[in-house]
Amino acid sequence: MKAETIDDAPAANVVHLVADHDDLGAAPESVPFGQRITAGAALVLWALLAAAAAGSAVLLTGLWAGDSPGWWFNLIFTVLPALFLFGCALALLESRRSARRERRLSARWEATRANARSTVATIVDRDVRLTEHGSVSSFIVAVRTDDGREVRARWYRSSGSNADRALLQPQVPALGSEVRIWAVPEASVDDPHVVVALDPSVAPRREG
């Protein structure tokens, strides 16, 4: 039975690609989340937003005080920059919130990784997101164990372990591929689950 269409995956569930089955014998050392804006970069962006807001306030004061085609014209050019700045602020707040959450999850995985156990599962559905150049920016897989348990997880191109490589859509693990779900026993939906799959873009290592 095919899984329902997948739109997203829990924040704690991440796909980790490996080159060989031998790499599936131990729990991954870290959860390969995507890169986030650093605290220093966030401070710079907040400063730029504040400067943009101050500059917009000055320009809008002149707009409302001077001659214009009408109040509707002033309103349009007041609402548009306000919405833009508000949207930028929300995006920055969400990025920082996600970064803090992922740091907590990474610390939790580091503390409990020694107790993690693997479960064999099969990919039953996937959703691939592409960049404007046609390479894969991220993908979500739904995997199902023999006892019917289903887990959804996301692969991040921007993860440090992926080095921003250009993975093509045919190189995404195929439906029916076998994977391992690494998690601590009795893990809740809020605990990290690392779905380890073979990387179709890398040829298996061969002993000489």
Secondary structure, 3 states (H helix, E strand, C coil): CCCCCCCCCCCCEEEEEECCHHHHHCCCCCCCCCCCCCHHHHHHHHHHHHHHHHHHHHHHHHHHHCCCCCHHHHHHHHHHHHHHHHHHHHHHHHHHHHHHHHHHHHHHHHHHHHHCEEEEEEEEEEEEEECCCCCEEEEEEEEEECCCCEEEEEEECCCCCCCCCCCCHHHCCCCCCEEEEEECCCCCCCCCEEEEEECCCCCCCCCC
